[in-house]
């Protein structure tokens, strides 16, 4: 896993998952335009994020570094 910590923005209403797969439990969501703190990158375009103080995962297709 590549380690990095940066802030991106959600481009849609983005599901937050317990693991880096769409089959894993949905633990919450980010609103469009909401800042997402990236704490790492995992397989197949998924990112590890800080979600309410816990480790969770989102797919990178729905994130942007545009301000």
C-alpha positions in Angstrom: 0.0 0.0 0.0 1.3 3.4 -0.9 1.3 5.9 2.0 0.2 9.4 1.4 -2.0 12.0 3.1 -3.7 14.6 1.1 -7.1 16.2 0.8 -9.3 15.7 -2.2 -13.0 16.5 -2.9 -15.9 14.2 -3.5 -17.5 14.8 -7.0 -20.7 13.0 -6.1 -22.6 11.6 -3.2 -19.8 9.1 -2.4 -20.3 5.8 -0.5 -17.7 5.1 2.2 -17.0 1.4 2.6 -15.5 -0.7 5.4 -13.2 -2.4 2.9 -11.9 -1.6 -0.6 -14.8 -3.3 -2.4 -18.3 -2.5 -3.4 -19.4 -5.7 -1.7 -18.2 -4.4 1.7 -20.4 -2.7 4.3 -21.4 0.9 3.6 -20.4 2.9 6.7 -21.4 6.3 5.5 -21.0 8.8 2.7 -19.4 12.1 1.6 -21.5 14.9 0.0 -20.6 16.3 -3.3 -17.8 18.9 -2.8 -17.0 17.6 0.7 -13.3 17.3 1.5 -11.9 13.7 1.9 -8.7 13.1 3.8 -6.7 10.4 1.9 -4.4 8.3 4.1 -3.3 5.7 1.5 -3.9 4.1 -1.8 -4.9 0.4 -2.2 -5.8 -1.8 -5.2 -7.9 -1.1 -8.2 -8.3 2.7 -7.7 -9.5 2.5 -4.0 -8.2 4.9 -1.4 -8.0 4.5 2.3 -9.6 7.5 4.1 -10.2 9.0 7.5 -13.9 8.8 8.0 -15.1 10.2 11.4 -11.9 9.0 13.0 -11.9 5.5 11.6 -10.3 3.8 8.6 -12.6 3.4 5.6 -12.4 3.3 1.8 -13.7 5.1 -1.2 -13.1 4.7 -4.9 -10.9 7.2 -6.6 -13.2 7.6 -9.7 -15.3 10.0 -7.6 -12.6 12.2 -6.2 -11.0 15.4 -7.6 -8.1 17.5 -6.7 -9.8 20.6 -8.3 -10.3 23.4 -5.8 
